[in-house]
């Protein structure tokens, strides 16, 4: 079945650093989505991408829909303490089936 | 405006038992989706209901079922529980249904944490 490989699994960074994470698949997706999950809460949608090559920003977050439609990346610039959490990518195919990556756990060192 | 509520928040069951989880969507939302989250498999889509009809389904066995009532509240049932069913079950409600529209307007509840012994 379809799978998403999300990397890295976890990241330890200093406050103020930029962060980059990505998702790859052997399958094509029509939509790429990025979520953030805080402890004890459900995921929250950060950015949605609908076209190959699309680059979309949401504040300090920027995400891109890969040209091949098989990958996507998320960048966070100038990280702050509240960026801590788990970030998930998700791909949606033309049958509206959604597949999630296993998440990138972001830690910010004091 | 109240968010998505899920009951119970925590549940312990034994193998072979069955369990029913409840989800109350945000007022005015007619679409409810269910997800299973485990450390090993991550987040996986179970099913989506809209106007009391199942409109989309993930790859889970028939032991997992759901339903939606006329007030949009939804229940999820798991029969013959297995150890591997231990997970956080998330419910999400959305204003619109249909692929990207569901995801764009979707709000998640805090989840029900199920432990199967």
HADDOCK unambig.tbl for C-alpha pairs under 7 A between the chains (distance, minus, plus):
assign (segid A and resid 40 and name CA) (segid B and resid 110 and name CA) 6.31 0.50 0.50
assign (segid A and resid 41 and name CA) (segid B and resid 110 and name CA) 4.62 0.50 0.50
assign (segid A and resid 42 and name CA) (segid B and resid 90 and name CA) 6.89 0.50 0.50
assign (segid A and resid 42 and name CA) (segid B and resid 108 and name CA) 5.01 0.50 0.50
assign (segid A and resid 42 and name CA) (segid B and resid 109 and name CA) 5.71 0.50 0.50
assign (segid A and resid 42 and name CA) (segid B and resid 110 and name CA) 5.21 0.50 0.50
assign (segid A and resid 42 and name CA) (segid B and resid 111 and name CA) 6.86 0.50 0.50
assign (segid A and resid 43 and name CA) (segid B and resid 108 and name CA) 6.38 0.50 0.50
assign (segid A and resid 96 and name CA) (segid B and resid 99 and name CA) 4.71 0.50 0.50
assign (segid A and resid 98 and name CA) (segid B and resid 45 and name CA) 6.76 0.50 0.50
assign (segid A and resid 99 and name CA) (segid B and resid 44 and name CA) 6.83 0.50 0.50
assign (segid A and resid 100 and name CA) (segid B and resid 43 and name CA) 5.91 0.50 0.50
assign (segid A and resid 100 and name CA) (segid B and resid 44 and name CA) 6.64 0.50 0.50
assign (segid A and resid 102 and name CA) (segid B and resid 41 and name CA) 6.97 0.50 0.50
assign (segid A and resid 102 and name CA) (segid B and resid 42 and name CA) 4.83 0.50 0.50
